[in-house]
Amino acid sequence: MAHSFIALVWGLILSQLGTPLTSDLPHFREENGARQFVVHGKPFLILGGELGEDE
């Protein structure tokens, strides 16, 4: 059981070695003086709110 788990983990690690890590990471891009949050190459708008306020 432990050997198959270790083999699975190593397989996952080795399969990711060829892929660039920074291409899919969310990041901020400045364009025309405005910053945009970019996810998967597209601007992403975060709509956030607060359900209740406990004091």
C-alpha positions as CSV (number, residue, x, y, z in Angstrom):
1,M,0.0,0.0,0.0
2,A,2.7,2.5,1.0
3,H,4.8,1.6,-2.1
4,S,1.9,2.4,-4.5
5,F,1.2,5.7,-2.7
6,I,4.9,6.7,-3.0
7,A,4.8,5.7,-6.7
8,L,1.7,7.8,-7.2
9,V,3.3,10.8,-5.6
10,W,6.5,10.5,-7.6
11,G,4.4,10.1,-10.8
12,L,2.5,13.3,-10.0
13,I,5.7,15.2,-9.3
14,L,7.5,14.0,-12.4
15,S,4.5,14.8,-14.6
16,Q,4.5,18.4,-13.5
17,L,8.2,19.0,-14.2
18,G,7.7,19.9,-17.8
19,T,5.0,22.4,-17.3
20,P,5.8,26.1,-16.5
21,L,4.6,27.0,-13.1
22,T,4.2,30.7,-13.6
23,S,1.9,30.6,-16.7
24,D,-1.3,29.7,-14.8
25,L,-0.7,31.5,-11.6
26,P,-3.1,34.4,-10.9
27,H,-1.3,37.8,-11.1
28,F,-1.8,41.5,-11.4
29,R,-1.2,43.2,-14.8
30,E,-1.0,47.0,-15.3
31,E,-2.6,48.2,-18.5
32,N,-3.4,51.8,-19.4
33,G,-2.7,52.9,-15.8
34,A,-5.2,50.4,-14.3
35,R,-4.3,47.2,-12.5
36,Q,-6.2,44.0,-13.4
37,F,-6.3,40.7,-11.6
38,V,-5.7,38.1,-14.2
39,V,-6.7,34.4,-13.9
40,H,-6.1,31.9,-16.8
41,G,-5.2,34.8,-19.1
42,K,-8.5,36.7,-18.5
43,P,-9.3,39.7,-16.2
44,F,-11.1,38.4,-13.1
45,L,-13.6,40.6,-11.1
46,I,-14.0,39.6,-7.5
47,L,-17.4,40.4,-6.1
48,G,-17.2,40.2,-2.3
49,G,-19.5,41.0,0.4
50,E,-20.2,40.5,4.1
51,L,-23.2,38.5,5.4
52,G,-23.2,39.8,8.9
53,E,-21.3,42.0,11.2
54,D,-20.6,40.7,14.7
55,E,-19.2,43.2,17.2
